[in-house]
């Protein structure tokens, strides 16, 4: 994030998370260096990557894997939060077969857990 600091806000509504990215910068347009901060706010629905099956249960289980297989290969229902279905590193913002492979590895081969939501 180019030197910024990510700060999670505690003031969230149910099902929403607000984050601030604070990036220090300086400007010398007036001849003197002036320090300031830039704050970018964005919203994410992501609570736990891999937890895609409804109803949400706060954990990554085989039902989540089945949900993604059904979505990708059978045209099933999309996860309510697409970001949670993007499980494989590097995160690419798209739910693909590599996300299913990541969950299989995690659930059945003691592989790495999906990365945290931002």
C-alpha positions in Angstrom: 0.0 0.0 0.0 2.9 2.3 -0.8 3.9 3.1 2.8 0.4 3.7 4.1 -1.0 2.3 7.3 -4.3 0.3 7.3 -6.6 1.1 10.2 -9.8 -0.7 10.8 -12.6 1.4 12.2 -14.6 0.2 15.2 -17.6 2.1 14.0 -19.2 -0.5 11.6 -22.7 -1.4 10.7 -23.8 -5.1 10.8 -22.2 -6.9 7.8 -20.0 -3.9 6.8 -16.4 -3.0 7.6 -14.9 0.4 7.0 -11.2 0.8 6.6 -8.9 3.8 6.3 -5.6 3.8 4.5 -3.5 6.6 5.9 -0.6 7.6 3.6 1.8 10.4 4.8 3.1 12.8 2.1 4.8 16.1 1.8 4.3 19.1 -0.5 6.7 21.9 -1.2 4.5 23.9 -3.6 4.7 26.9 -1.2 8.5 26.5 -0.8 8.3 25.0 2.7 7.7 21.3 3.2 4.2 20.7 4.6 3.3 17.3 6.0 -0.2 16.0 5.8 -2.2 12.8 5.7 -4.4 11.4 3.0 -7.3 9.1 4.1 -9.0 6.7 1.7 -12.1 4.9 3.0 -13.4 1.8 1.3 -16.0 -0.8 2.2 -15.6 -4.6 2.2 -18.1 -7.3 2.8 -15.4 -9.8 3.5 -15.4 -11.4 7.0 -13.6 -14.7 6.5 -12.1 -15.8 3.1 -13.4 -19.3 2.3 -16.6 -19.0 4.3 -19.0 -18.8 1.4 -21.8 -21.3 2.1 -25.1 -19.9 3.4 -25.9 -19.5 6.2 -22.5 -18.1 7.3 -21.0 -20.0 10.2 -17.8 -18.2 10.7 -15.6 -21.1 9.7 -14.2 -22.7 6.5 -15.7 -26.2 6.1 -16.4 -28.7 3.4 -19.8 -27.1 2.7 -17.9 -24.0 1.6 -15.8 -26.0 -0.8 -19.0 -27.7 -2.3 -20.5 -24.2 -2.7 -17.6 -23.0 -4.7 -17.5 -26.1 -6.9 -21.2 -25.7 -7.5 -20.8 -22.0 -8.4 -17.8 -22.5 -10.8 -18.7 -25.8 -12.5 -22.5 -25.9 -12.3 -23.6 -22.3 -12.5 -24.8 -22.4 -8.9 -25.5 -19.4 -6.6 -22.6 -16.9 -6.3 -21.2 -16.3 -2.8 -23.0 -13.4 -1.2 -19.5 -11.8 -0.9 -17.4 -12.6 -3.9 -14.3 -11.4 -2.0 -14.7 -14.3 0.4 -14.5 -16.8 -2.4 -11.1 -15.4 -3.6 -9.0 -17.7 -1.4 -5.8 -18.4 -3.3 -2.6 -16.3 -3.0 -1.9 -14.1 -4.8 -5.4 -12.6 -4.4 -6.7 -11.7 -7.9 -10.3 -10.6 -7.1 -11.8 -13.4 -9.2 -13.1 -16.8 -8.0 -11.3 -19.5 -10.1 -10.3 -23.1 -9.9 -7.2 -22.2 -8.0 -9.4 -21.0 -5.1 -11.0 -24.4 -4.9 -7.6 -26.1 -5.0 -6.4 -23.8 -2.2 -9.4 -24.8 0.0 -8.9 -28.6 -0.8 -5.3 -28.2 0.3 -6.3 -26.3 3.4 -9.1 -28.7 4.4 -7.6 -32.0 3.5 -3.8 -31.6 3.4 -3.1 -29.2 6.3 -2.3 -26.4 3.8 -2.2 -22.7 4.5 -5.4 -21.1 5.6 -6.9 -18.6 3.1 -5.5 -15.1 3.8 -7.3 -12.7 6.0 -9.7 -10.1 4.6 -8.2 -6.7 4.4 
